[in-house]
């Protein structure tokens, strides 16, 4: 692959996870633990899995070829809303290449950190999963419930990572020709040489993903259950997570019946959040409807690389203080007053940044205020309510959905990957696409009535009306959680920040990211394969570049 993928990841995983309870990193050389020892018992393999859980959010320089500028899903999750313009920057971003992302520069360049590191991280997860699958299924260990749990997690991880890769580095299944469109290489080995294979077709990759997730579910059925009651437990993959992954795969493939059925199974044991939970900040994977999320260890050095650094307007970093993140005002303005989700957006926040991209920063330029005392009072009210420091700027339509447990600090907090709400929305979309109007309404009703005291799903009584409403509900409910990029590919929708009164984004700031044609006619939606992969892999040449 891109660089030599070896058991160093596994060794580091083994070392760091055995020491994490003592909150320090063991200094023993990584080659001190042999491959034989790492796979000698189910419990040792569980330590490798724990390393994989941690690798989802760790700074990637823990293995050769990685970089501190991308801390796994701390970066990739918000990127899913940053690229398509759901999460909008109110001023120029200062680091991490975040401005290049909004301007559609990074992922369209084969030498960019983003194109390289997403590929690199996902294939390391695949290589680690392969190693577990190979050793745990070779007959040398007794296949008890604990080992079946470990094998199930490995297969689920592999399915999840391949789905991430094919969703970014290939044309969308529903908008292309999957039987012939080039996908990504399928790697099944965990030892050198790591030259993988040529690019498989999108169809072949999806077939493998489906096989892997079904295999994971089979293993989980007779496995030890995931520990309950702890944030660390929810970082583990279990049968519910596997069903959720299955639902996502089927949705993006257009296998509507499978998507709806899997989504119902995934959410069965996770009740919808209350209003107080919804407004608590999305900073803990212990929220009742969280099916899966990384429990970020606070001693990790991801502070200024964390999800909350890139997303939370309370985080005490220059990315946030000078550039509060705002929501598309077309979305916010469409939220009914009876829907409490409207409260996590502040359309009337004063614009305090003299460098705001819309040119309306400062009291003298803020068209929403004519009385300085009222302006000042509103600033104090917002900052006092949400723990925003005196150094932070405010901006109309800023969000307070993502709030730190310790506002005004640099604490990273957890990353949520899968919630019950998403599963209701998958079920609703799948049923709508099947033309099952009543079933789609039934799927939407629990979510809508929980969030909106005046919700009436019966008014959406056609497939078209339901789909438009589902798109709105996904945009609102899952805002900032990383789904909009793949949603737009599935729906074949482009980006137009100027349409329908405008989103609030600046054309000067956003440049190429301000308008993009729909994915079916625009290959810029497909990430470039890293040039280093093309240079190093004899099975992929310049002609394989997207």
RAUR-V304205 format. One record per pair of residues at least 12 apart in sequence whose C-alpha atoms are under 8 Angstrom apart, sorted by the first residue. I is the first residue (numbers start at 1). J is the second residue. D is the distance in Angstrom with one decimal. If there is no record, write none. Layout:
((I/J/D) (I/J/D))
This chain:
((1/123/7.9) (1/194/5.0) (1/195/5.2) (1/196/6.2) (1/533/6.4) (1/536/7.2) (1/537/6.2) (2/120/6.7) (2/530/7.9) (2/532/6.0) (2/533/4.3) (2/534/7.9) (2/536/6.3) (2/537/7.1) (3/65/7.0) (3/533/7.6) (3/536/7.5) (4/192/7.6) (4/194/6.5) (5/124/6.5) (5/127/7.1) (5/190/7.8) (5/191/7.8) (5/192/7.7) (5/194/6.7) (6/127/7.9) (6/190/7.0) (6/191/6.4) (6/192/7.3) (7/35/7.4) (7/128/7.7) (7/190/7.9) (7/191/7.9) (8/30/6.6) (8/31/7.6) (8/63/6.9) (9/51/7.9) (9/62/8.0) (9/63/6.3) (9/124/7.7) (9/128/7.5) (10/38/7.7) (10/48/5.7) (10/51/7.1) (10/128/6.8) (11/30/5.5) (11/31/7.0) (11/33/6.4) (11/34/8.0) (11/38/7.6) (11/48/7.8) (12/30/6.0) (12/51/7.4) (12/62/7.7) (13/47/6.8) (13/48/5.4) (13/49/7.8) (13/50/6.9) (13/51/3.8) (13/52/6.9) (13/54/8.0) (14/38/7.3) (14/44/7.6) (14/47/5.5) (14/48/5.5) (14/51/6.6) (15/28/7.9) (15/30/7.4) (16/51/7.3) (17/47/6.3) (17/50/6.5) (17/51/6.3) (18/47/7.3) (23/299/7.0) (39/132/7.6) (39/135/6.6) (39/136/7.8) (41/141/7.4) (42/136/7.9) (42/141/7.9) (42/146/7.0) (42/147/5.6) (42/150/7.5) (45/132/6.9) (45/150/7.3) (46/150/6.4) (49/150/7.5) (49/153/7.9) (49/154/7.7) (52/125/6.7) (52/128/7.6) (53/235/6.5) (53/236/7.1) (53/294/7.1) (54/294/7.7) (54/296/7.8) (55/72/7.1) (56/71/7.9) (56/72/5.2) (56/73/5.8) (56/294/7.5) (57/71/5.4) (57/72/4.5) (57/73/5.3) (57/74/5.7) (57/294/7.4) (57/296/7.3) (58/71/5.2) (58/72/6.0) (58/300/7.5) (58/302/7.0) (59/71/4.1) (59/72/6.6) (59/301/7.8) (59/302/6.6) (59/305/8.0) (60/72/6.9) (60/121/7.5) (66/117/7.1) (66/120/7.9) (67/117/7.9) (68/305/7.8) (69/96/5.9) (69/305/6.9) (70/96/7.8) (70/114/7.8) (70/117/7.1) (70/305/7.0) (71/302/6.8) (71/305/6.1) (71/306/6.9) (72/118/7.8) (72/121/7.2) (73/307/7.5) (73/415/7.7) (74/305/6.9) (74/306/4.9) (74/307/4.1) (74/308/7.8) (74/415/7.1) (75/305/7.4) (75/306/7.0) (75/307/6.1) (75/310/7.7) (76/118/7.6) (76/482/7.7) (77/307/7.6) (77/481/6.3) (77/482/4.7) (78/307/6.9) (78/310/7.3) (78/311/7.0) (78/480/6.1) (78/481/6.3) (78/482/5.1) (79/101/7.8) (79/482/6.5) (80/481/7.6) (80/482/4.0) (80/483/5.6) (80/484/5.9) (80/485/5.0) (80/486/7.5) (81/479/7.5) (81/480/5.8) (81/481/7.1) (81/482/4.9) (81/483/6.4) (81/484/5.3) (81/485/6.2) (82/101/7.3) (82/102/6.3) (83/101/6.1) (83/102/5.5) (83/104/7.1) (83/485/6.7) (83/513/7.5) (84/102/8.0) (84/484/6.5) (84/485/5.5) (84/488/7.8) (84/495/6.5) (84/513/7.6) (85/102/7.3) (85/328/7.8) (85/495/7.4) (85/497/7.8) (85/513/7.6) (85/514/8.0) (86/327/6.4) (86/328/6.1) (86/475/7.8) (86/479/7.2) (86/480/7.4) (86/484/6.9) (87/325/6.5) (87/326/6.1) (87/327/5.4) (87/328/7.1) (87/479/7.6) (87/480/6.3) (88/325/5.7) (88/326/5.1) (88/327/5.9) (88/328/6.8) (88/504/7.8) (88/505/6.2) (89/323/6.3) (89/324/6.8) (89/325/5.2) (89/326/6.4) (89/505/7.1) (90/323/5.5) (90/324/6.1) (90/325/6.2) (90/326/6.6) (90/356/5.8) (90/357/5.6) (90/358/7.4) (90/395/7.3) (90/505/7.1) (90/506/7.9) (91/322/7.0) (91/323/4.9) (91/324/7.6) (91/355/6.6) (91/356/4.9) (91/357/4.8) (91/509/7.6) (92/323/6.7) (92/357/7.2) (92/509/6.9) (93/319/6.1) (93/323/6.4) (94/318/7.4) (94/319/6.1) (95/319/7.4) (102/510/5.9) (102/513/5.6) (103/509/7.7) (103/510/5.0) (103/511/5.4) (103/512/5.2) (103/513/4.4) (103/514/7.4) (104/512/5.9) (104/513/5.2) (105/512/8.0) (107/526/7.8) (107/527/5.0) (107/528/6.1) (108/524/6.2) (108/526/7.6) (108/527/5.9) (108/528/5.6) (109/527/7.9) (109/528/6.0) (110/528/5.0) (110/529/5.7) (110/530/4.7) (110/531/5.2) (111/530/6.0) (111/531/5.8) (111/532/7.7) (112/530/7.6) (115/527/6.4) (115/528/6.1) (115/529/6.6) (115/530/5.9) (116/529/7.3) (116/530/4.9) (116/532/8.0) (119/165/6.8) (119/529/7.8) (119/530/7.6) (122/161/5.3) (122/162/7.4) (122/164/7.7) (122/165/7.1) (123/161/7.4) (125/157/7.2) (125/158/7.1) (125/161/6.9) (126/157/7.2) (126/158/5.1) (126/161/6.5) (126/162/7.7) (126/187/7.5) (127/187/7.4) (127/188/7.4) (127/189/6.9) (127/190/5.1) (128/190/6.9) (129/154/4.7) (129/155/6.7) (129/157/6.7) (129/158/6.0) (130/154/7.4) (130/158/7.7) (130/188/6.0) (130/189/6.2) (130/190/5.7) (131/189/7.3) (131/190/5.1) (132/151/7.0) (132/154/6.6) (133/151/6.0) (133/154/6.5) (133/155/7.3) (136/151/6.7) (137/151/7.9) (144/223/7.7) (145/222/6.1) (145/223/4.2) (145/224/5.1) (146/223/6.0) (146/224/5.4) (147/223/7.6) (148/219/5.3) (148/220/6.5) (148/222/7.1) (148/223/5.2) (148/224/7.6) (149/219/6.6) (149/220/5.7) (149/223/4.8) (149/224/5.9) (149/225/7.7) (149/238/7.7) (151/216/7.2) (151/219/6.9) (152/215/7.3) (152/216/4.2) (152/217/6.7) (152/218/7.7) (152/219/5.1) (152/220/5.5) (152/238/7.6) (153/216/6.7) (153/236/7.8) (153/237/5.6) (153/238/6.7) (154/216/7.6) (155/212/5.4) (155/213/6.4) (155/215/6.8) (155/216/5.1) (156/212/6.6) (156/213/5.4) (156/216/5.4) (156/237/7.4) (156/242/6.0) (156/245/7.9) (158/209/7.7) (158/212/7.1) (159/208/7.7) (159/209/4.7) (159/210/7.3) (159/212/5.5) (159/213/5.7) (159/245/8.0) (160/209/7.7) (160/245/6.6) (162/205/7.4) (162/209/6.6) (163/206/7.5) (163/209/6.7) (163/249/7.1) (165/184/7.0) (166/183/5.8) (166/184/6.1) (166/202/7.0) (166/205/7.3) (167/486/7.0) (168/525/7.9) (168/526/5.7) (168/527/5.5) (169/183/6.9) (169/184/7.0) (169/526/5.3) (169/527/4.8) (169/528/6.5) (169/529/6.7) (169/546/7.6) (170/182/6.5) (170/183/5.1) (170/184/7.2) (170/202/7.1) (170/526/5.8) (170/527/7.4) (170/546/7.7) (171/183/7.7) (171/202/7.8) (171/523/7.7) (171/525/8.0) (171/526/6.3) (172/252/7.8) (172/489/6.1) (172/490/6.6) (172/519/8.0) (173/202/7.0) (173/203/7.8) (173/252/6.8) (173/253/5.6) (173/490/7.8) (174/252/7.1) (174/253/6.2) (174/254/6.7) (174/490/6.3) (175/489/7.6) (175/490/7.2) (175/492/6.9) (175/519/7.6) (175/520/5.4) (176/520/6.9) (178/201/6.5) (178/202/4.8) (178/203/4.8) (179/201/6.1) (179/202/6.5) (179/203/5.1) (179/204/7.5) (180/201/5.7) (180/202/7.2) (180/203/7.7) (181/201/5.5) (181/202/5.8) (181/203/8.0) (182/199/6.0) (182/200/6.0) (182/201/4.5) (182/202/5.8) (183/199/5.7) (183/200/5.3) (183/201/4.7) (183/202/4.3) (183/203/7.9) (183/204/8.0) (183/205/6.6) (184/198/7.9) (184/199/4.7) (184/200/5.7) (184/201/7.3) (184/202/7.5) (184/205/7.1) (185/197/5.6) (185/198/5.6) (185/199/4.3) (185/200/5.5) (186/199/7.3) (186/200/6.7) (186/205/7.2) (195/536/7.9) (195/537/5.4) (195/538/6.8) (195/539/7.0) (196/537/7.7) (196/539/7.5) (197/539/5.7) (197/540/7.8) (198/539/4.8) (198/540/5.7) (199/540/7.2) (199/544/7.9) (206/249/7.9) (209/249/7.9) (210/246/7.3) (210/249/7.6) (213/242/6.4) (213/245/7.5) (213/246/6.3) (214/246/7.8) (216/239/7.7) (216/242/6.9) (217/239/5.8) (217/242/6.2) (217/243/7.4) (220/238/6.7) (220/239/5.5) (221/239/7.1) (225/238/7.3) (226/238/6.1) (229/286/7.7) (230/286/7.1) (231/284/7.6) (231/285/6.0) (231/286/5.6) (231/295/5.6) (232/294/7.8) (232/295/5.6) (234/285/6.7) (234/286/7.4) (234/291/7.0) (234/292/5.5) (234/293/6.1) (234/294/7.3) (234/295/7.4) (235/292/5.9) (235/293/5.2) (235/294/4.8) (235/295/5.8) (236/292/7.3) (237/292/7.1) (239/266/7.7) (240/265/6.9) (240/266/4.5) (240/267/7.1) (240/291/7.0) (241/266/6.5) (241/291/6.3) (241/292/6.4) (241/418/7.7) (242/266/7.6) (243/262/5.2) (243/263/6.6) (243/265/6.4) (243/266/5.0) (244/262/6.5) (244/263/5.8) (244/265/8.0) (244/266/5.1) (244/267/7.8) (244/418/7.5) (244/423/7.1) (246/259/7.0) (246/262/6.3) (246/263/8.0) (247/259/4.2) (247/260/6.8) (247/261/7.7) (247/262/5.1) (247/263/5.3) (247/423/7.8) (247/426/7.2) (248/426/7.6) (251/426/7.0) (251/430/6.9) (252/490/6.1) (254/430/8.0) (256/430/4.5) (256/431/6.9) (256/433/7.0) (256/434/6.7) (257/430/6.7) (257/431/7.4) (257/434/7.8) (259/426/6.8) (259/427/6.6) (259/430/6.4) (260/426/6.4) (260/427/4.1) (260/428/7.4) (260/430/5.6) (260/431/6.7) (261/427/7.3) (263/423/4.8) (263/424/6.9) (263/426/6.5) (263/427/5.9) (264/423/6.8) (264/424/7.3) (264/427/7.0) (266/291/7.9) (266/420/7.7) (266/423/7.1) (267/289/7.9) (267/291/7.5) (267/419/7.7) (267/420/5.0) (267/423/6.2) (267/424/7.9) (270/288/6.0) (270/289/4.6) (270/290/7.0) (270/291/6.9) (270/420/6.2) (271/288/6.1) (271/289/5.3) (271/420/7.0) (272/288/7.0) (272/289/5.3) (272/420/6.4) (272/421/6.9) (272/447/7.3) (272/450/7.7) (273/287/7.3) (273/288/6.2) (273/289/5.9) (274/450/7.5) (275/340/7.1) (275/451/7.3) (278/341/7.9) (279/344/7.0) (279/401/6.6) (280/401/8.0) (280/403/7.2) (281/400/7.4) (281/401/5.5) (281/402/4.5) (281/403/4.1) (281/404/6.3) (281/405/7.4) (282/401/6.9) (282/402/5.5) (282/403/6.8) (282/416/7.5) (283/402/6.8) (283/403/6.6) (283/404/6.0) (283/405/6.4) (283/413/5.5) (283/414/5.4) (283/415/7.1) (283/416/7.9) (284/413/6.8) (284/414/5.2) (284/415/7.3) (284/416/7.4) (285/414/6.2) (285/415/7.0) (285/416/5.9) (289/419/5.4) (289/420/5.2) (289/421/7.5) (290/416/6.9) (290/417/7.9) (290/418/6.0) (290/419/4.5) (290/420/6.6) (291/417/7.8) (291/418/5.3) (291/419/5.3) (291/420/6.9) (292/416/6.5) (292/417/5.6) (292/418/5.1) (292/419/7.2) (293/414/7.0) (293/415/5.5) (293/416/4.2) (293/417/4.9) (293/418/6.7) (294/414/5.7) (294/415/5.1) (294/416/6.5) (294/417/7.6) (295/413/7.6) (295/414/5.0) (295/415/6.9) (296/412/7.1) (296/413/5.9) (296/414/5.0) (296/415/7.2) (297/413/8.0) (298/411/6.7) (298/412/6.7) (298/413/7.2) (302/412/6.8) (303/410/5.7) (303/411/6.1) (303/412/5.4) (304/317/7.1) (304/410/7.3) (306/412/5.5) (307/412/6.9) (307/415/7.0) (308/402/7.3) (308/403/7.9) (308/404/7.3) (308/412/5.8) (308/413/7.0) (309/410/7.5) (309/412/7.2) (311/325/6.8) (311/402/6.9) (311/480/7.5) (312/325/7.7) (312/400/7.4) (312/401/7.8) (312/402/5.1) (312/403/5.8) (312/404/7.2) (313/325/6.6) (313/388/7.4) (313/398/7.9) (313/399/7.2) (313/400/6.8) (313/402/7.5) (313/403/7.3) (314/386/7.4) (314/387/6.7) (314/388/5.1) (314/389/7.4) (314/392/7.9) (314/403/6.2) (314/404/6.7) (314/407/5.5) (314/408/5.3) (314/409/7.8) (315/403/8.0) (315/404/7.0) (315/407/6.5) (315/408/5.3) (315/409/5.9) (315/410/5.8) (315/411/7.7) (316/389/7.6) (316/392/7.8) (316/408/5.0) (316/409/5.3) (316/410/5.6) (317/410/7.1) (320/392/7.2) (321/391/6.4) (321/392/4.0) (321/393/5.4) (322/353/7.0) (322/392/6.6) (322/393/5.8) (323/356/7.8) (323/393/7.3) (324/393/6.7) (324/394/6.4) (324/395/6.6) (324/398/6.4) (325/398/5.7) (325/399/6.7) (326/395/7.4) (326/396/7.4) (326/397/5.2) (326/398/4.0) (326/399/5.7) (327/345/7.4) (327/397/5.8) (327/398/6.3) (327/399/6.7) (327/503/8.0) (328/397/7.6) (328/503/4.7) (328/504/6.3) (328/505/7.8) (329/347/7.7) (329/397/6.5) (329/502/7.6) (329/503/5.3) (329/504/6.2) (330/500/7.5) (330/501/7.5) (330/502/7.1) (330/503/5.8) (331/472/7.5) (331/475/7.5) (331/476/7.2) (332/345/7.2) (332/347/7.8) (332/397/7.7) (336/452/7.8) (338/452/5.4) (338/453/5.7) (338/454/6.1) (339/451/5.5) (339/452/3.9) (339/453/6.5) (339/454/7.8) (340/451/6.0) (340/452/6.4) (341/451/6.8) (341/476/7.7) (341/477/7.7) (344/399/5.7) (344/400/4.9) (344/401/5.0) (345/397/5.8) (345/398/5.8) (345/399/4.3) (345/400/6.0) (345/401/7.3) (346/396/6.2) (346/397/4.8) (346/398/5.4) (346/399/6.1) (346/400/7.6) (347/396/4.7) (347/397/3.8) (347/398/6.8) (348/368/7.3) (348/396/5.4) (348/397/6.9) (349/378/7.2) (349/379/7.3) (349/382/7.7) (349/394/6.3) (349/395/5.5) (349/396/4.5) (349/397/6.8) (349/398/7.1) (350/363/7.8) (350/366/7.1) (350/368/7.5) (350/369/7.7) (350/375/6.5) (350/378/7.1) (350/379/6.6) (350/394/6.0) (350/395/5.6) (350/396/6.0) (351/363/7.3) (351/366/6.1) (351/393/7.5) (351/394/5.5) (351/395/4.3) (351/396/6.1) (352/393/5.4) (352/394/5.4) (352/395/6.6) (353/393/5.6) (353/394/6.9) (353/395/7.4) (357/505/7.9) (357/506/5.9) (357/508/8.0) (357/509/6.7) (358/504/7.7) (358/505/7.6) (358/506/6.1) (363/375/7.3) (379/394/7.7) (386/400/7.6) (386/403/7.7) (386/407/7.4) (387/407/5.3) (387/408/6.1) (388/407/6.8) (388/408/5.8) (389/408/5.8) (416/481/7.5) (417/481/7.4) (421/447/6.7) (421/477/7.4) (422/474/7.6) (422/478/7.3) (424/443/5.6) (424/444/6.4) (424/447/7.1) (425/443/7.2) (425/444/6.7) (425/470/6.9) (425/473/7.8) (425/474/6.8) (427/440/7.1) (427/443/6.2) (428/440/4.3) (428/441/6.9) (428/442/7.8) (428/443/5.1) (428/444/6.0) (428/470/7.4) (429/467/6.7) (429/470/6.6) (432/463/5.7) (432/466/6.6) (432/467/6.8) (433/463/7.1) (433/467/8.0) (435/463/6.2) (437/461/6.6) (437/462/6.7) (437/463/6.7) (437/466/7.9) (440/466/7.7) (441/457/6.0) (441/458/7.0) (441/460/7.8) (441/466/8.0) (444/457/7.2) (445/457/6.2) (488/519/7.8) (489/518/7.8) (489/519/5.8) (489/520/7.9) (489/525/7.9) (492/518/5.5) (492/519/5.5) (492/520/6.2) (493/517/7.7) (493/518/4.8) (493/519/6.7) (494/515/7.5) (494/516/5.4) (494/517/4.7) (494/518/3.8) (494/519/6.5) (495/513/7.7) (495/514/6.9) (495/515/5.0) (495/516/4.9) (495/517/6.6) (495/518/7.3) (496/514/6.2) (496/515/4.7) (496/516/6.7) (497/514/5.5) (497/515/6.5) (498/514/7.8) (523/546/7.7) (526/546/7.0) (527/546/7.3) (528/545/6.7) (528/546/5.6) (529/545/6.1) (529/546/6.7))
